[in-house]
Amino acid sequence: MIGLLKKTGRLRVKPAYWFIVLLPAITMLFPSCSGSNSEKKYRIGFAQCTGTENWKQATLEGMRRELSFHPGTELIYRSANDNSDLQVKQIRELIAQNIDILLVSPNEATPLTAVVEEAYNSGIPVVIIDRKISSDLYTSFVGINNFELGKMAGNYVAHLFHDTTNIIEVIGLKGSTPSTDRRLGFEEGIRINPAIRIKTRLYGDWLKDPAKEEFLKIRDRLSPTDVVFAQNDLMALGAFEVYKQLGMEKSVRFFGVDGLPGPGGGIQLVSDKILQATFLNPTGGEEAIDVAFRILGKQPFNRENILPSVVIDSTNVRIMKLQTDRIDNQQKDIEKQYDLLQEQQRIYRNQRNLLYAAIGGLVLAVVLGSIAFHSLRNNRKINRRLESQNQEILLQQTQLLEMTEKAKEASTAKFNFFTNISHEFKTPLTLILGPLEDALSIPKLHFMVKNDLQLIHRNVMRLLRLINQLMDFRKIEENKMRLAASRNNLGEFVTEIASSFQTLARKKSISFNIVNKARGLEAWFDVNMLDKVLFNLLSNAFKFTHDGGSIEVTVDREPDGKTAIIIVEDSGVGMTHEEAEHAFEPFFQGNRSAINSTGLGLSLSKELISLHQGDIILSTEKWKGTKFTIRLPLGNTHLKSGEIVEEQPSNTAYEDLRIYTTDIEPVVREEETAVRNGKEHSLLLIEDNEDLRTFLKGRLGNAYEMHEAGDAATGLALAYDIVPDLIIADIILPGQDGLHLTETLKQDIRSSHIPIILLTAKGSMEDQIKGIRLKADAFIVKPFNLEYLEETINNLLNNRSILREHYTSELPTVSRSNSSTKIDRKFINEFIAIVENNLSNEEFSVDDICREIRVSRVQLYRKVKALIGYNVNDYILTVRLQKAKFLLAKEDLSIAEIAFKVGFSSQAYFSTVFKSKFALTPSDYRERKKGG
């Protein structure tokens, strides 16, 4: 205990601390005082959405029966009443309540997939009940095979009838997975009896009243009907009530699915001879809880738990009723015994707490008696220890000062080297600039050569401006920037500088006004510093103001007559609040990096104005323009004697003008006048640097149809709109970066097939790995070889062509082909499934596919064309004709019946299309196949 006190590092020890220290020992002496039971208690979340109220109640009762064997477990139940959005919200609430396992009965697969994956990825085991999600990210599935259930019902009906039998099939919810699987299974089951025919199909939405409404709509066509098969018992009961209302119930046999116990359940309906039979569809409540406890207890379990079914008819309905009644009685007995056990545990806890209170009081008395003996001695030891620690801190502080001094020396050496290198850069830049300008003056330059030389010239001037700014910034950091202020006419000086931008304003159609409200205003300032500030502010204004905007420069004095002000205001893109807060920090760019910004201009301007004992104020609002206000004190009393010069230094404004305006001049490129032919492939170039975009567009435009965007948002919109054959994107982009753009495009079913090449100045292996993980198809580091880029584009487009041929090599079975991505494979599978499920629907159209897959017509046509090389309508027609060939060769159906089965309303039209496709009439094709 004394050792523990030493580690606290306190001068005084509170008495309560002794009790905390001894509490573990008390717990060891009396293990039961912790209050924990041997069996761990769990919190189970259950989000239910599907099924009728009887079905939901039966599922919940089954869970509670199984939970009675696990006392203390908490079941948190949420019901969304067939509302997918509400169910997603309820699942998020359950996740937030720290549940140990999540049970989900999804209403719809796709809307629930994301939130179930979120729970699974956060470490919560997930058990899916009744129907699956559109993903494999779950722990276990409990439910029935709806196809096999439908097939069992079909077989039963097929064996029950031998004469010609007309069936009306009542389907649950149109488009839902259980409805589709049960319908296909039922068709498969009755196929063994050729005398059975499905007369019509109705949709009852799993409920009795909608089913009754559908039957009443066709009351005149109900006869003759021999069998009504409904996909659940409620819809079968609705059909029975309609037939009974019409006096026709005795001539029809009714079949349902679910076989729920209790009043109104399928078992009761069979017992009352309303239903001929029902087919048990286990709710899975007990099985789900059993699987959940196996998972929580780290015991072996099956990931796929397919529940068995059974036919309930007059031969076994009495036994089934007796069994369900017995289970209900046993459950009531268990609940009574559980309540009695809870009461006994409450009494036990109360008595135990009284005993612990007595023991705690005794131990506390012993502890308090020990405090007086130990506290004085331990306080002395702690004081000695603190004194030793103080000495160590003083020593470390001295060492830290020495290290700081060394680091400062190293930093100074580094900056000196950097300054010298910056000076050295100017010589080769001058040697580049001179011959370059001479070459540009040659009148007969080829237009492509002239364009490239102008590109080089702009970037040389940009580099020269950056070097000048870095050298000035370094001088300010070393306090070597000295003010040389002279007396000058401020209005004339500002007008002269601003007038240099008039030509640029005309080229960009910008309204540019210079307003001098204080004529004759004289001020003391360093002309070579103030012109840098004005050039920085004006060049920024022209950079961030779109063509047709406005810029105004105003010179005035404040009402007190002691301060001159210069205002530069534009109608440009403005800044966000966060950007404005950091605008004057060195190297800060924010989202303004889209327009070749170094992040030094505003910081340097503020420092230069500070040398004049003035300040610069920024006011801005995003998309509403920017306003800079320079405030300079009048007179020279605020200046030191060494900062005043009598002679006015020479003004270098016109040399500065070239450096500040070259890279914001509108780019005028000469183009070939010849008309180019249409291109086979289209490329989308997403790059914030206009010069690089123009360069690549000029180089690749001869071979490809080029589209361009300067930021990720525009590029994303263009990708969805034009669906290009390939995308080239920079990683560093305004707004979203290229990596996020790649992830978005590859996860969207509309664009997942498009190859993406990422360009970046970041050449680290970590960045490259991250790009490849996000499914980028290629990663090219700047500066890059143009030929290498061209070959990469060719390879990716060729590979896409090979993949398309792979999809279409066996057209009817394309859905089983491998795809380059999981999303593409999912899209193809869904597309083929929709087409195959609607072959007999003569009203089936492209709009139906768009609604199912949730894409526009344009996106569907381009996606299908890109992946399998077929027009959507051509594909549907080809699959229908392939199915017709199969039926002609394998089935003894008439030509008219086959035409109906493959979606042709007219036998004559079917024969015409078939002959135009295969050069044979359907009859000739059948005879050839049978003769062969």
N, C-alpha and C positions, 0 to 999 in steps of 0.2 A: 504493500500500500504506500509506503514512503517513497519507493521508486516511482510509482505512478504520480505522486504529488510533485516530484522533481520535474517531471516532463511537462507539467502545466505551465511553468514559467510565470506564475503569478506571485505577487507579494503577499496577498491574503488568500486564505483557503476558506471557502464558504462551508458551513457545517453540512449543508445538504449534499455536498460532494461526496462525503464519506458514505452516505446511504446509497448513492448511485454506484460507488465502487463496490460495495458489498452486495448489491442486488443480484449480480450473477451468482455469487456464492449461495445466496438464499434460494435462488431458483434451482441450483444443483441439489441442495438439501431437500427441496420439495418440488420435484419435477412437475407435478400437476398444477402448480401455481401459475404457470404460463398460460393456462386456460386453453391450450391447444388440444385437439383430439387426434387420434392416430390416423383417421381418414382425412385426407385433404379435401377441402371444400372448393368447388369450382363455380365460376360464373359462365353460364352458357347463354349466348345470344341467338335468338331464332327470329329471322325475318321472313314472314310468309306473305305471299301475294296471290298465288294461283289457286284455282278451284272454287267450287261452290261453298256455301257456308257449312253444309253438312260435311263436305270433304275436309275443310279447314278444321272443324271441330273434332272430327275423327282423328286427324293427324295430331292435334294438340293433346287429345286424351291418350293416344298411344304413347306419346312422349312422357306424359305425367305418370302413366303406369310404369314405364321403365325407370323413371326417376325415383319412384318410391323405393327402389332398391339402393338408392344412393342418398341417404338423408343429409340434409344441409346444403345440397347443391341448389343454386339459384338459377332459375330459368327466366330470362328477360325476353318477353314475347312482344313482337311488333307485327301488325297486319296492315298492309297497304291497300287492300281492296282493289286489286287489279290495276293499280296505278304505278307504273315503272318509276317515274320521277320521285314519287313519295317513297317508294321502297329504297331507292338510292340514298335519299336523305336519312331514312331510318337506319340503314346499315352504317352510315357515317356516325350517327349518334351512338350506335352500339359499340363501334370501334373506340369512340371517345370514353366509354364507360369501363375500359380495361377488362374486357371479357377475355376468358381463357380460350374459347373456341367459338366459331361462328357457324350456325346452320342457316342455309339460305334455300328457299323454294322460289326460284326466279319466276317473275311474270313473263319477261321476254329475255331472250339470250343476249342480244347485242347491247341494249342499254345498261344491263347489269354487269357486263364483263369488266369494265374499267374499275368499278368500285370493289368488286370481288378480288381482282388482281391487286388492288391497293392493300386490302386486308391481308391477303396471302403474302405479299412482299414485305409487309411490316412484321411478319413472324407469327401471325394468328392463323392456326389451322382452320381450314374451311371445308365443310361438308355440304355438297350440293344435293338437293332432294328433288325428285320427280323429273326435272328437265335440266339439261346442261347449259353452260354459258359458251360463248364463242372463243374459248381459250382453254389451254390445258393447265393453267395456273390455279389448281385447287388441290386439296388433300385427298378427298374421297367423294365418290358419287353413290347415292342410294336411290334406286328407282326401278321402274319396270321397263322392259323393252316393248315400247308401244307397237312396233311393227309385228313382233311375235304375238302380242295380245290381239291385234286386229286379225292376224292370220288364224289364231285359235278360234275366234268368233266366226270367221269365214268357213273354216273346216266344219265347225259344228252345224252351221246352217246348211252347208252343202250336203252333209250326210243325213240331215233331217228331212229334206225334200227330194223327191224323185221326178215329179212332173214339172212342167213349165212353171217357173216361179218368178214373180215380179217383186223386186225389192226397192224400197225407198230408204236411202241412207241419209241419216241426219248427222252432219259433221259439226264439230265444235266451233272453234274460232278460225276464220279463214286465214291461211298463211302460217298458223302456229305449228310448231314442230310436232307435238303430240297428235294434232288433227291429221296432218299429212301422213305421219307414220302409220296411224291406225287405218286411214283410208287405203294406203298402199298395201298394208298387211291383209285387210279384209278382201281386197281385190285378188290378192294372191291366194287366199284361202278358198274362195268360192270357185276359183278357176278349175278345180277338179270336177265340177258338176256343170256340164255345158247347158243344162236346162235352166240354170239360174241366170237372170239378167237384172242388172241394176237399172231400174226404170228412171229414176231421177235422184238428184242429191240436193239436200237443203242445208242451210247453215243456221244453227240454233244458238251459237255463242255460249254453249255449255249450260244454258238456262231454260227453264220450262216455258215461261211466257214467250220469249222470242221464237222458240220452236213451234208453239201453238200458232203464233201469227203467221209463220211461214207455211204451215199446213193449211190454214184457212185461206191463204192466197190462192192455193191450187185445189180447193175443195172439189171443183168440177172434174179434176183429173186424177182423183185419188183411186178411183176404181178402174181397172182391177188392180188390187195390191194384195200380195200374200204375206209379205214380211216387211216390218219396219225395224231397221237396225240403227240404233242411236249410239253415239260414241260416249254417252253417259246415261245413267238411269233417269236423271231429271228430264232430259229431252225426250226419252222414251215415254215417261209418264205424260208429258205434254202432248205427244202424238196420240197416246191412248185416249186422253180426254177429248181430243178433237174427233176421233173416230166414234167415241161413245156418244158425243153430242149429235153426230150425223147418223147414229144407229148402225154403224158398220163395224163395231169393235169385234164381233164374234167371227168375222171372216178373215181377220188379220192376226198374225202372231207378232208380238213385240219383244225385242231383245235390247238389253242395255249393257252398260259397262260401269263398274265401280264395286257393286256388291257391298255397300256400307251397311252396318248393323243399325238397329234402332228404328223408331217410327219414321216412315217416309223413305227409309233406305232401300237399297236394291234387294236385300234379303227379304224384307217385309213385303215388297211388291211381288216377288216371286211366290211367296207364301200365300198372298191374297189372289194369286192367279191373274194378276194384271200383266206381269211380264212372263213370257215363256221361259226365259233364262236370263241371267246376268253373268258377267265375267269379272271375276275378282281383280280389282286393281288396288293392291296393298298401298296404304298411305305412306308406309316407310317410317312412321314416327318412332316405334320401338327400335327398329333397326338403326335409325340415325343416331339415337342416344347410345345404343350399344357400341357403334363404331366410334362415336365421340369419346367414350370413356376408354376404349382401346387406344385411341390416339393419345389422349391425355396421360394414360398410364404407361406409355411407351411399350405397348404390347403389339404383337403382330396383327395386321388388319389388311383387308382387301381394298385396293383403290377403287375398283369397280364392283359394286354390290347390286347385281341384277335380281330383283325380287320375283318369286314365282307367282303364277296365276292359276285359277281353277274355275271350272264351269259350275255355277250354282243354278240348279233346276229342281224340278219336283222330286227327283231321286235323292237329293241330299240337303234340301233347304231346311228340313226340320232339324237335322243334326247341326247345321251351321247356326241356326237360331239358338239352340240349346247351348252351344259352345260360347257364343257371344254373351248370352245372359249370364252364364257361369263366370266368365271373365269379369263382367261388370260387378257381380256380387263379391268376387274375390278382391277386386280393387277397393270396394267400399270397406271390406274388413281390414285391408292393409292400411287405409287412411285412418281408420279408428285406432288401430294399434300404434300408428305413427304419432297421432295426437297424444295418446297416453304416454308414450316414450318421451315426448317433448316436455310434458308436465313433470315427469320424474326427473329429467335433466335439470329443469328449472329449480326444483327443490334442492337438488344436489349442489348446484352452483351457489345458491344462497348460503347453505351451510358451510361450504368450502370457503367462501369469502369471509365469513365470520372468523373461521380458524386462522386464515392468513392475516387478518387484521390484528389478532392477538399476537401472533408470532412476529409480525412487523413491528409492533410497538415495543416488544422486548428487544429485538435487534437494534432498533433506533436508539433505545436508552443506552445500550452498550457502546454504540458508535459515538454518541454525543459525549460520553464520558472519556473516550479516547482522544477527542479533538483537542482538549485543553493541554494534554501531555505533548502532543506532536507538533502543534501549530507553531510555537515559538522557535523550536529548533529548525524546522523546515524553512521558516521565513529567513533565518540567518543564512542558511545554505543557498537559498534562491538569490539573496542579495549578492553573495560572493560570485555566484555564477553570472549574474547580470553585469557585474563589474568586469569580469573577464570577457564577456561578449562585447562590451563597450570598447575595450582595448582592441579587440579583433576588428571591429567596425572602423575605428580610426585608422588602423593599419591598411585595411582594404580601401578606404577613402584616399589615402596617400598614393597607393598603387594605381587607383583608378585615374587620378589626376595625371600621373606620369604617362599612363597609357593614352589618355586623351590628348596630351601634348604631342606624343609620337604620332597619333592618328592625324592630328592637325597638320603636322609637318609632311606626312605622307600625302594628305589631301592637297596641300599647297603644291607639292612637287608634281602631283598628277595634273592639277589645273594649269600649272606653268607649262607642262608638256603639251597639254591640250591647246593652250593659247598659241604656243609656238607652231604647232601643227596647223592651226587655223590660219596663221599668217602665211605659212608655206603653201597652203591650198590656193591662195590668191594668185601666185605666179603661174602655176599650170592652168588655172581657170582663165587668166588673161591670155595665155598663149592659145587656149582653145577658142576663146571668144573672138579674137582678132581674125584668124583665118576663116572662122565660121561666118562672120559678117561679110568678109570679102566674097566667100562662096555664094552667100545669099544674094549679093548684088549682081551676080552673073545673070543676064536677061534670058538666056536660052536654056535654063535648067529644066530637066524633065520634071513633070509635075509631082511624081512620086518621090524623087530625090529632094525637091524643094519642100515638100510636106515633112519629110524626115528631118531635114536640116532645121526647119522652123521648130519642130518638136524638141530637138537638141538645144536650140537657142533658148527656148522658154525655160527648160530645166537647168541650164547653166546659170541663167539670171536668178532663178529660184535658189540655187545652191549658193550663189554669191550673196544674196540677201540673208540667207540663214547664217553664213559665216560672219557677216557684218554684225548681225544681231547677237550671235554668241560672243564675239569679241567685246562688244559694248557691255553685254551682261556681265562678262568676266571682269571688266574694268570696274563696274559698279560694285561687284562683290569684294574686290580688293581695295575699294575706296580710292581708286586711281582716276576716276572720272571727275575732271575738274570743270567747274562752271566758268564760262567766259562770257559774261553778260554785257551787252551794250545797249544803248538807248536806240530804239527803233519804233517806227510807226507800225503798230500791231495790225491795224485793219489792212494796210497795203501789203504787209508781209503775208497775212493769211490769204488775201485775195490772189496774190501771185502764186502761192502754192496750190490753192484750190483750182485756179484756172487751168493748171496743167492737166486736169482730169476732164476738161470740157469735151475733147475729142473722143475719149472713152465713153462719156455719157451719151454722145450722139450715136456711137456705134451700138450701144446697148439700149437705145431709146429710153433712157432714164431722164426724168425731169430733174435737172441739177441747178440749184439756185445758191448764189453767194450774197448774203445780206450783211452790210456793214452799217450798224446802227450807231457807231461811235467814231465818226470821221475825225481824223486828227488825234486819235488816242495813241499816246506814246507810253511804252512800257520797257522795262529792262529785262532782257532775256537773251539766252544763248541761241543764235539763229541756227547753228548746226545741230542743236539738240531739239529745238521746237519743230524744225522741219521734219525730223524723224518721227516725232509724235504725230504730226498732222498727216504725214504720208501713211503711217500705220493705221490711223483711224479711217482715213478716206479709202485706202485700199481694202480694209475690212468692210466698209460700207458698200463698196462696189461689188465685193465678193458675194455678200449675203443678200443683195437686193436683186430681185428678178428683173428681167427686161420689162420695161414699161412702168417701173416703180419710180420712187422719188427720193432725192437726197438734198438736204439743205445745210449750209454752213453759215453760222451767224456769229458776228463779232459784236460785243456789247459790254457795258459796264454795269455793275450792280448799283442799286439806288444809293448806297452809302458813298459811292465815288472812290472807294479804296481798293476795289478788286475788279480786274478785267475778266471777262468770260468769253470762251470760245465754245460754241455748241455745234456738234456734228450729229445730225439726226437723219435716220433713214426709215424707209417703210419695208425693210427686209424681213427675214424669217424670225428675228428676235431670238431670245434665249429663255430657257426655263429658269425657275427660281434657283434650282441647284447649280446650273451653269453660271448664273449671275454671281452667286456667292463665291465661286472659285475662279472667276474670269481673270483676275489679276495675279493668280498664282503662276509661277514659272512652269512651262511645259504642259499646262492644263489645256485640254482640247475639248472635252465633253463630247457631244454629238456633232460638233462643228468640224470634225476631222474630215468630213466628206469633201471639203474644199481646200485642200493643200495648206493646212494651218500648222505652224510649228509650235504654237503655244507660248512663244516668247514675246510677240509684239506688244500685247497689252501690259504684260509684266514690265517690260523695258520702258514703255511709255509712262507708266506710273512712277517708276524710279526717276526718270528724267524730269518729270514735273515736280517730284518731291525735292530734287536738287534746287529748284527755283522757289522752294518754300510754298508751293501751291499744291493743289490736289485735283484729282480727276474723278468724276462721279458718273456712275452707270445707272441708267433706268431703262428697263426693257420688259417686254411681255412676249411670250411665245406667239409667233405668227402676226405680231402687231408692231414690229419694228424695234429699233434700238436708238438710244439717245446718250451720247457722251458729252459731259460738260467739264471743260477745263477751267479752273479758277487760278488766276495769277495775281499776286499782290502788286499794286502799282507803286511807283517810286523805287528807291534802291536801299532804303534803310534796313531792309530785312536781309541784305546781302553782306557777306564778309568783304573786307578790303581786297583780298586776293581774287575774288570772283568778279570784279568789275574791270572792264577794259574800255579804253576811250575809243579805239578804232574798231569799226564794225568788221568782223571776219567775213571772208568771201562766202557767198551762198552757193552750195553745191546741189541745189534742189533739182536741177534738170538731170544731173547724173543719177540722183536718187530716184527720179521719176521712172527711168527705165527699169531699175531693179524692182520697184514696188508694183509696177503695172503690167510688166511683160506677161506674167502668168495669169492675169485676169482679163487680158485682151480677148475678145471673141475670136475663136479659132476659125480661120478661113482656110479651108483645104480645097485644092483643085482636084476635080474628079474627072475620070475618063468620060468622054461624051458618048461612047458606044453603048448601045442598049444591051444589057446582059440577059441571057436566057434564064428561064425559070430553073430553080435549084431543086434537087431531089430531097435534100435534108435541110432542116431549120435548126439554128443554134440560138440559144438565149445567153447573152453575156451580161452578168451582174457584177459590176465593178464601179467603185466610187470615183476612181481617177479618170477624168474625161480623156486625158491624153492617151492613157493605156487603152481605154475603150476604142478610141478613134484608130489607134495603131492596129489593134487586133481586128477591128472591123474591116480596115483596109486590106489586111493580109488574108483574112479568111473569107471576105465577101465574094471573091470570085468563085468559090466552090460551094458556099452555103448561103441560105437565106438567113440574114442576121437580124436579131432583135436585141435591144439593149435596155438596161435599167441601171440607175445610179445608186439604189439602195435595196435592202432586203424586202421591204414591204411591196415596192413596185415590182421587183423581180418575182415575188411569190404570186402576185395578182396576174402577171403576164404568163407565168408557168401554168396556172389553172386555165387561163383564157385561150392561149394559143397551143398548149401542150406540145412543146418543141421536141425534136428528136434527141437533143443533148443540151446540157446546161454547163456553162463555165462560170464559176463564182469565186470571188475573193473571200478570204476568211474575215478580214477586218472590214466591216461595213457599218454604215450609220444604222442605229437602231439594233435590230437583231444581227448577230454575226453569221458568217457563212456556215459554221458548224450547226447552229440552231436552225438555219434555213434548210440545210441538208436533212436534218432529223425530221423537220416538218414535212418536207416533200416526200421522204422515203416512207413515212408512216401514213400518208394520205393515199387512198386507193386510186385517186384520180391521177397521181403523178409518180407513184412508187416505181414505175417501170423506166423512168427517164434516167439515163446515165448522167452522173454529175462529176465534173472535174473541179477540184479545189485548187485555187492559186493562193499563195501566201508568202510573205517575207519571213515567216517563222519557220526555220528549217529543223527544229528540234525533233528527235524521234518521238517524244511524248505527244507533240501536236499531230504528227503523222499517224500515230497509233489511234489517237482519239478520232481523227477524221475517218479512218478505215472502219473503226467500230460503229460509227454512225452510218455506215454503208455507202460512203463516198466511193465512186468507182476508180478514181485516180487522184493523186496528190502531187502537185508540181510546185517546187520551191522557186521563188523569184530570186535573182533574174534567171529566166529559163531560155532554153534553146527553142526557137520558133518551130524548127523542123520536128523536134521531139514532141511539141504540143500537137502539131498536125498529125503525126503518126499515132499519137494516143487517141485523138478524135476518130481517126479512121478505124483503129482496132475496136474501139467501143461500139461504133456503129455497125461494123461487120459482125461482132459478137451478138448484137441485138438482132441482126438479120438471121443469124444461125439459130438463135433461140426461137424466133418467130416460125422458122421452117420446122423446128422440132415440135412446136405446138400443133401445127397443121398437117403433120405427116400422116396422121390417122384421124381425120376430122371428127368423126362421131365420138371418139374416146379421148378427145383432147383434155377432158377434165381430169384424167388420170396421169397427165404428164407432169414431170418435175418442172418447177419454176425457179427463176433466179432468186426470188424472194418469197417469204411466207405470205406477204400481203398480195403479191401477184397471183400466187397459187390459190389463195382464198377467193380472189376476185373471179378467176377463171372457173373455179368449182361452182361458185354461186351462179355465175352467168349460165353455165351449161345445165345446172340443175333446174333453173327457172325455165329454160327452153324445153328441156325434156319433160318436165312436169306439165307443160302446157301444149304439148304437141297436138292433142285432140281438141284444143280450144280454138275454134275458127276465128274468134274475136281477139285472140292474143296479138299484142302489138309491142312495138319498141317502148311505148310509154309505160306499159306494165313492167317491163324490165327496169326502167328508170326508177319507178316507184319502189320496187323491191330492193334494188341496190343503193338507191338514194343518191343518184348522180344525174346531171343534166344530159339531154340528148347529145349535145356536142361532145361532152366529156366521154359519154359511153361510146360513141362512134370512134373517137380518136383512140381511146384506150384499147378497144377490141381490135381496131386496125393495127395498132402498134404491137400488140401481143400475138395475135394469130393471123394478121394479114387479111382478114375478111371483113367485108361490109356486114353489119348486123343482120339486115334483112336477107342477104345472100346466105349467111350462115344458117338462119332459121329454116329457110327453104331447103337447103342442102340436107340438114338433119332430118327434116320431115320426109324427104324423098328417100333417104337412107333407111329410115324406119319403114317406109312403104315397101322397099325392096325386101326387107327382112320378112314382113308380114306376107307378101306375095309368095315367098319361097317356103315359109314355114307354117302358115296358118291356112285353114280351109274357110276363108272368109270371102264374101263377094267383093267385087271391085268397089262398089258403093260403100260397103262397110269399112273397107280399108281407107278409102278417101276420107270418111268421117273420122276415123281413129287418128289420122295424121293431120287433121285440121282443115280439110278442104270441104266446103259446103256443097260443091258441085262435082259430080263424077266426071262430067265432060271436061271441066277445067283441070281437074286432077290428071286426066289422061293426056291432055294437051301439054301440061307442064312436064309430066313424066317423060313423054316422048321427046320433047325438046332437050331434055337433060341427058337421056340415055339412048336416044335414037331407036327406042322400042316402045310400043304401047304396053300398058300394064299386063294385058292378056298375053301378048307375045312373050314378055319377060317371064311370066309364070310358066308358060308352056315350055320355054327353053330350059328353065331350071328343073322342071319335073322330067323333061326328056333327058337332061344330062344326068 
